[in-house]
């Protein structure tokens, strides 16, 4: 091997400096435009940030594919859920008439909705694909009120950046950014395949985020909190998923 | 470390002047980054597969669906009927994180390699077969030589032989793009942006199944690749890919 020539040394130096400053500028821009996910630190941070930033830019106007009624999977499949506890049983016996969805945080008019309240708002039905990170999937029709509609009713404040959602299952909570929260296909779903949403599929109320994988579609939703900072929730990683080792953003 | 002295075709014999490099620095660096990424992708891919070792064709597939085929291994999810009385540990969290991080690094490295291939002449000089070699006779003699385990001639110390060229071209320009495409087609977000990229494959479960088969082909390539390196002289070939030096005097040892 030849010894390094001066020219080569200079070119390599310039290339390294350019690369490093390029990365710094890209990092700064990503931060400024909110393209760094809440679990963007740690050893897998670079990969997560690249995925989230790239998909956020690509999906800014995209709609999840919708299918024809003949493509609905029969029967649909749902992973088993853990025991739901006495409170859930009690509400279930009452036909979920007393189920409440409270909405608070950075909103002008905090509110609490019953299932009937939610049904009185304009509904949307869509036949979409639900894929689990494990590899299985099914197609079903979901009916619900668009999350954007609920957020309109309570009036989100301008500094809102994420919507955090909590489940009757204490260890399940998650969040989406405003791009997904305000997306027309993101539903607070109460119906499935023409009927009520079955308990096995998250009934009476489930969040439906069709551009992300199954685990973002938290079941038994009881509370929505609008926030500008995810650090305040749990371990500050944006959802229960990263605390269990799974990525916050599940677009892939 | 100059490419200029590389021999143009596999048919030519001896380099015009003393060459110190069999592989350029860029080829060596991208080769080893790709190796690390491939092994990480393979390991994490297997971990992810274990959570649902069943494959389907079309848009959807789950345990209520008849699979195209299933892999007779235990699963890391109790919901999957495998016939085994136990469930493996869930490793999907870090496996998915690492799978996508390694995929990004592999794709960026691959782009750098392909771009430099086009501009440095590596593609034309070392990968595209010489016109004279594009005959049935050249192929059959190359295949016959391989089947007889004929040691490579000294000219192969400087470039790739015909079968190597064709194999590398297929891996770089067919299998790698296909595995990236089928991987992205499984993403619900990507499917929302490029629905046709999913439907032409037959659906998201078809994409997953093709992703699996391309992995099998890539693993086969890896095994044959390692076997050929051993046959051609493991130490020389490894030294060439690490330091760039070819070491012709012991070629074929």
Contacts between the chains, C-beta under 8 A, distances in Angstrom:
chain1	res1	chain2	res2	distance
A	1	B	1	6.6
A	1	B	20	6.2
A	1	B	21	7.8
A	1	B	243	7.0
A	1	B	244	6.7
A	1	B	245	7.4
A	2	B	1	6.6
A	2	B	20	7.3
A	44	B	94	7.7
A	44	B	97	3.9
A	44	B	98	6.6
A	44	B	101	5.3
A	46	B	101	6.5
A	46	B	104	7.5
A	47	B	97	6.7
A	47	B	98	7.8
A	47	B	100	5.0
A	47	B	101	2.7
A	47	B	102	7.7
A	47	B	103	7.8
A	47	B	104	5.2
A	47	B	105	7.8
A	48	B	97	6.9
A	48	B	100	7.5
A	48	B	101	7.6
A	50	B	104	5.0
A	51	B	100	5.5
A	51	B	104	7.3
A	55	B	187	7.5
A	55	B	189	4.6
A	55	B	190	7.2
A	58	B	189	7.3
A	58	B	190	7.3
A	58	B	193	4.9
A	59	B	189	5.1
A	59	B	192	6.0
A	59	B	193	5.7
A	62	B	189	7.4
A	62	B	192	4.0
A	62	B	193	4.5
A	63	B	192	6.0
A	64	B	188	6.6
A	64	B	191	7.4
A	64	B	192	4.7
A	65	B	191	5.9
A	65	B	192	6.6
A	65	B	195	5.0
A	65	B	198	7.4
A	67	B	59	7.4
A	71	B	59	6.7
A	71	B	60	7.9
A	73	B	60	5.1
A	73	B	62	7.4
A	73	B	64	7.6
A	73	B	65	7.6
A	75	B	64	5.7
A	77	B	62	3.8
A	77	B	63	6.3
A	77	B	64	5.5
A	79	B	77	7.9
A	79	B	79	6.0
A	80	B	78	8.0
A	80	B	79	6.5
A	129	B	59	6.4
A	129	B	60	7.0
A	129	B	188	6.9
A	129	B	191	7.6
A	129	B	204	6.7
A	131	B	186	7.3
A	131	B	188	5.9
A	131	B	204	6.3
A	132	B	52	7.9
A	133	B	48	7.8
A	133	B	51	7.9
A	133	B	92	6.1
A	133	B	96	6.3
A	134	B	48	7.9
A	134	B	51	4.1
A	134	B	52	4.6
A	134	B	77	6.0
A	134	B	92	6.9
A	135	B	48	7.1
A	135	B	49	7.3
A	135	B	51	6.5
A	135	B	52	3.6
A	135	B	54	7.8
A	135	B	208	6.2
A	136	B	52	5.4
A	136	B	54	7.8
A	136	B	61	6.1
A	136	B	62	3.9
A	136	B	63	6.9
A	137	B	59	7.4
A	137	B	60	4.9
A	137	B	61	6.3
A	137	B	62	6.5
A	137	B	204	6.3
A	137	B	205	6.5
A	138	B	60	5.1
A	138	B	62	5.6
A	139	B	59	6.4
A	139	B	60	5.4
A	210	B	188	6.8
A	210	B	192	7.8
A	211	B	188	5.4
A	211	B	189	5.0
A	211	B	192	5.0
A	212	B	188	6.1
A	212	B	189	6.9
A	213	B	188	6.3
A	244	B	93	6.4
A	245	B	93	2.8
A	245	B	94	5.7
A	245	B	97	7.9
A	246	B	92	7.3
A	246	B	93	4.5
A	246	B	96	7.0
A	247	B	93	7.8
A	247	B	96	6.3
A	247	B	97	6.0
A	247	B	100	8.0
A	251	B	187	6.0
A	251	B	188	6.4
A	251	B	189	3.3
A	251	B	190	7.6
A	252	B	100	6.4
A	252	B	184	7.6
A	252	B	186	7.4
A	252	B	187	3.8
A	252	B	188	7.8
A	252	B	189	6.4
A	252	B	190	6.9
